[in-house]
Amino acid sequence: MRIPAAKLKDMEGGDPPPPVRNVVELADGSGAPRAVAYVERELPPGGIPAYLAARGAGGRSFALWADEHRGSRVATLVTQSAHGGVATYQVLGADGEVIGTLVREKALRGRGIRTRWTVKQPGVPEAVGYKGRIFWWYFMWLLSPLFPFAFLGAVFNNGDMPRAPRRIRWRAGGRLLLDFRPFTDRLRLCTPEVDWRLGAALLALLRSDSGWTTAWDARGK
């Protein structure tokens, strides 16, 4: 499951909104990837400024559509709470039924030195994953004195800045349920028990947590 790079479009008043361009693709190994959801942020009263203000504290609100013209809704992601570095999101189905709950606990603000993600789905064991492997975080710490030079190189050569480890693997009782690979923006559903709609919402959420310069839902217009 992946989200190809695309421009974000918002649903606002005035002229008919343009088609949704952020698409989640699903591949099951039997053929080419197919589009299963089109994702856009849902703006609260107050529009983009209100969304960005809530976003700063961890709030998110996404609509997942069955097609780019918003013909029918696949799922919705809403924020239940966001404070103190801990944010809880609920994923709802087309009829408002609860598909699952996602919890993000920021590093050093929740229960560890790495960001902790918890995925809860009724009837499926609770899965917990941590952002980045300890080895790579230690490696980044060793290289941190060189970061100023890497920044200058990125500025003058149009290169990329070193990024913190972001791979996440969710396990429940030692069993791998989900695997996020950030370099390809892919989320692997390792068991058929996991609802693909929950996976699509989780992938959109992870992509929104990648930083202000790369997050798809952080633009100001």
C-alpha positions, 0 to 999 in steps of 0.5 A: 500500500502506498501513496504516490506523490501528488499535490494536495487539493482541499474541499472549500466553498466557491467554485466546484473543488478540483479532483482529489489527487492524493491517492492510496494504491493497494497491491496484492501481488496479483497485478498492477497496484489499484487505487483504493482511496483518495485522501484529502484533509477536511477543514474545520470551521475557520478553514486552513488557519484553524486546521493548521493551528490544530495540526500544530498540537497533533490534530488531523482530519482526513477524508478518504474517498472511493474516487477522485470526484468524492462520489462516496466516502470510504473512511474518515480519520478524526482526532479524539484528543491531542495534548502533551505529545500524545494524540489519539485518532479514530478511523470511521467507516462510511456509515460512521462505524469504528474501524480502529484507533491510532495512537501516536506518542511522541519521543520523550513525551510518551512512554519511551525515547522513540515515537510510539505508534499503537494500532487498535482494531476490534477483533485484532490484537493491539499492535505497537511499533516504534519509529526507527531502529535503535541502531540507526538512531545511535548511528545518527547521533554519532554523525550529528557533529557533521549535520551543519556541513550536510545542511550547507551541502544540501543548500548549495547542491540542491541535495537532501538533508539527512533524515531521522530513522522512520521505519516502523514495524508493528508487532502483537505478541511477537507477530508482525502485523504492519511494516512501514517503509518510508523510503518507498512510502509503502505500508505492508499489511502483513496479515489479512486481519488488518482492515485495509481502510485502517491501513490507508488511514494510517499511511496518510497519517504517517505521511502527514507526520513526516515534517512541515516541509514534506507533509502533504497536509501542511500547506497554507493554501 
